[in-house]
């Protein structure tokens, strides 16, 4: 049995596939699938198990998991009263990605990076590919009109992990138990700064340099010989108890 699809990520689909999803959400695959028109390959490879291509740019393997998952959630909502984010949230996520793709294409003609979220930007708007905070590996976010990063992916069902907090955790998280600051990322000077005066510099244009400096600061907080307890508190607050050097 295949695992349930928990998240809709429009980035995993092409523009044409997102448009297909918008048109057919809520339908069973037996109906939605009729809008896919495979064409036999003229000269298929002898080992090709499915010798067709999809001139419309929509492949069943990409869109069917989304169509099936939404249809299943609608059925659970109707018969068992189970709540989920709803069709309109999924459609909106798909449309946002479509709109951003078209915008990126237009902006590219004017000199902008092809995929802006793979970059960070300085105060003059100059892009640095792989800079601090940028997407790595694949596009995951986009910039809204205020320049804030927003995620493309949405959950079908909101997880409750951030909605319930144990009583003991609430008490442990009171202001009295919180460390007093102590760690700063000075983006103007491009360095991490500890309250004790220790610093770790990084190159603003390099994500690897940023992560390495963060890792060195993590080790400093764990191994500092003076004000040991405060250093440990700040490390736990910023990196967690297991380290977080990467």
URURQUI-V615997 format. One record per residue. RES is the residue in one letter. SS is DSSP state (H for helix, E for strand, C for the rest). Layout:
RES:SS
RES:SS
//
This chain:
X:C
X:C
X:C
X:C
X:C
X:C
X:E
X:E
X:C
X:H
X:H
X:H
X:C
X:C
X:H
X:H
X:H
X:H
X:H
X:H
X:H
X:H
X:H
X:H
X:C
X:C
X:C
X:C
X:H
X:H
X:H
X:H
X:H
X:H
X:H
X:C
X:C
X:C
X:E
X:E
X:C
X:C
X:C
X:C
X:C
X:C
X:C
X:C
X:C
X:C
X:C
X:E
X:E
X:C
X:C
X:C
X:C
X:C
X:C
X:H
X:H
X:H
X:H
X:H
X:H
X:H
X:H
X:H
X:H
X:H
X:H
X:H
X:H
X:H
X:H
X:H
X:H
X:H
X:H
X:H
X:C
X:C
X:C
X:C
X:C
X:C
X:H
X:H
X:H
X:H
X:H
X:H
X:H
X:H
X:H
X:H
X:H
X:H
X:H
X:H
X:H
X:H
X:H
X:H
X:H
X:H
X:H
X:H
X:H
X:C
X:C
X:C
X:C
X:C
X:C
X:H
X:H
X:H
X:E
X:E
X:E
X:C
X:C
X:C
X:C
X:C
X:E
X:E
X:E
X:C
X:C
X:C
X:C
X:C
X:C
X:C
X:C
X:C
X:C
X:C
X:E
X:E
X:E
X:C
X:C
X:C
X:C
X:C
X:E
X:E
X:E
X:C
X:C
X:E
X:E
X:C
X:C
X:C
X:C
X:C
X:C
X:C
X:C
X:C
X:C
X:C
X:H
X:H
X:H
X:H
X:H
X:H
X:C
X:C
X:H
X:H
X:H
X:C
X:C
X:C
X:C
X:C
X:E
X:E
X:E
X:E
X:C
X:C
X:C
X:C
X:E
X:E
X:E
X:E
X:C
X:C
X:C
X:C
X:E
X:E
X:E
X:C
X:C
X:C
X:C
X:C
X:H
X:H
X:H
X:H
X:H
X:H
X:H
X:H
X:H
X:H
X:H
X:H
X:H
X:H
X:H
X:H
X:H
X:C
X:C
X:C
X:C
X:H
X:H
X:H
X:H
X:H
X:H
X:H
X:H
X:H
X:H
X:H
X:H
X:C
X:C
X:C
X:C
X:C
X:C
X:C
//
